[in-house]
Amino acid sequence: MSNLEIRKKLLSNAIKNYQLADAIGINQSTLSVWLRTELNDERRERVEKALDQLINNK
């Protein structure tokens, strides 16, 4: 999943960046920095897992 797809998924599911950052266990500003460039595999995996959990818990 690309960073653009992550942002679209956040928007379409009404999830805020701070909520995703909390679910990952990082600061909101750190998430913002991560999403400026394409994520490496480890970070992408953490983001996707947390995002899926947030969507499933709605």
DOFI-932717 format. One record per residue (C-alpha): residue number from 1; residue in one letter; x, y, z. Coordinates in steps of 0.1 Angstrom, whole numbers, plus 2048, in hexadecimal, padded with zeros to 3 digits. Layout:
// DOFI-932717
{n = NUM, res = a, x = X, y = Y, z = Z} .
...
END
This chain:
// DOFI-932717
{n = 1, res = m, x = 800, y = 800, z = 800} .
{n = 2, res = s, x = 80E, y = 822, z = 7F6} .
{n = 3, res = n, x = 80E, y = 841, z = 80C} .
{n = 4, res = l, x = 7F3, y = 850, z = 7F6} .
{n = 5, res = e, x = 7DD, y = 831, z = 7FB} .
{n = 6, res = i, x = 7E3, y = 833, z = 821} .
{n = 7, res = r, x = 7D7, y = 857, z = 821} .
{n = 8, res = k, x = 7B9, y = 84F, z = 80C} .
{n = 9, res = k, x = 7B0, y = 832, z = 823} .
{n = 10, res = l, x = 7B3, y = 849, z = 841} .
{n = 11, res = l, x = 79C, y = 863, z = 831} .
{n = 12, res = s, x = 782, y = 84B, z = 824} .
{n = 13, res = n, x = 77F, y = 83B, z = 847} .
{n = 14, res = a, x = 780, y = 85C, z = 85A} .
{n = 15, res = i, x = 79F, y = 852, z = 86D} .
{n = 16, res = k, x = 7B5, y = 86E, z = 879} .
{n = 17, res = n, x = 7DB, y = 86D, z = 876} .
{n = 18, res = y, x = 7DF, y = 86F, z = 89C} .
{n = 19, res = q, x = 7C8, y = 850, z = 8A0} .
{n = 20, res = l, x = 7DE, y = 83C, z = 888} .
{n = 21, res = a, x = 7FE, y = 849, z = 899} .
{n = 22, res = d, x = 7F0, y = 83F, z = 8BB} .
{n = 23, res = a, x = 7E7, y = 81C, z = 8AE} .
{n = 24, res = i, x = 80B, y = 818, z = 8A0} .
{n = 25, res = g, x = 81A, y = 825, z = 8C1} .
{n = 26, res = i, x = 82B, y = 843, z = 8B2} .
{n = 27, res = n, x = 827, y = 869, z = 8B4} .
{n = 28, res = q, x = 810, y = 87A, z = 89B} .
{n = 29, res = s, x = 82D, y = 88F, z = 88D} .
{n = 30, res = t, x = 841, y = 86F, z = 888} .
{n = 31, res = l, x = 825, y = 861, z = 873} .
{n = 32, res = s, x = 824, y = 881, z = 85E} .
{n = 33, res = v, x = 849, y = 87E, z = 858} .
{n = 34, res = w, x = 846, y = 859, z = 84E} .
{n = 35, res = l, x = 82B, y = 861, z = 835} .
{n = 36, res = r, x = 840, y = 87B, z = 823} .
{n = 37, res = t, x = 853, y = 860, z = 810} .
{n = 38, res = e, x = 84A, y = 83C, z = 807} .
{n = 39, res = l, x = 84B, y = 826, z = 826} .
{n = 40, res = n, x = 864, y = 80A, z = 82A} .
{n = 41, res = d, x = 856, y = 7E7, z = 82E} .
{n = 42, res = e, x = 858, y = 7E7, z = 854} .
{n = 43, res = r, x = 846, y = 808, z = 858} .
{n = 44, res = r, x = 82C, y = 800, z = 83D} .
{n = 45, res = e, x = 824, y = 7E0, z = 84F} .
{n = 46, res = r, x = 81F, y = 7F2, z = 870} .
{n = 47, res = v, x = 809, y = 80D, z = 860} .
{n = 48, res = e, x = 7F4, y = 7F4, z = 84C} .
{n = 49, res = k, x = 7EE, y = 7DE, z = 86B} .
{n = 50, res = a, x = 7E4, y = 7FB, z = 881} .
{n = 51, res = l, x = 7CE, y = 80A, z = 866} .
{n = 52, res = d, x = 7BC, y = 7E8, z = 861} .
{n = 53, res = q, x = 7B6, y = 7E5, z = 886} .
{n = 54, res = l, x = 7A8, y = 808, z = 888} .
{n = 55, res = i, x = 790, y = 801, z = 86B} .
{n = 56, res = n, x = 785, y = 7E0, z = 879} .
{n = 57, res = n, x = 77E, y = 7EF, z = 89C} .
{n = 58, res = k, x = 766, y = 809, z = 88E} .
END
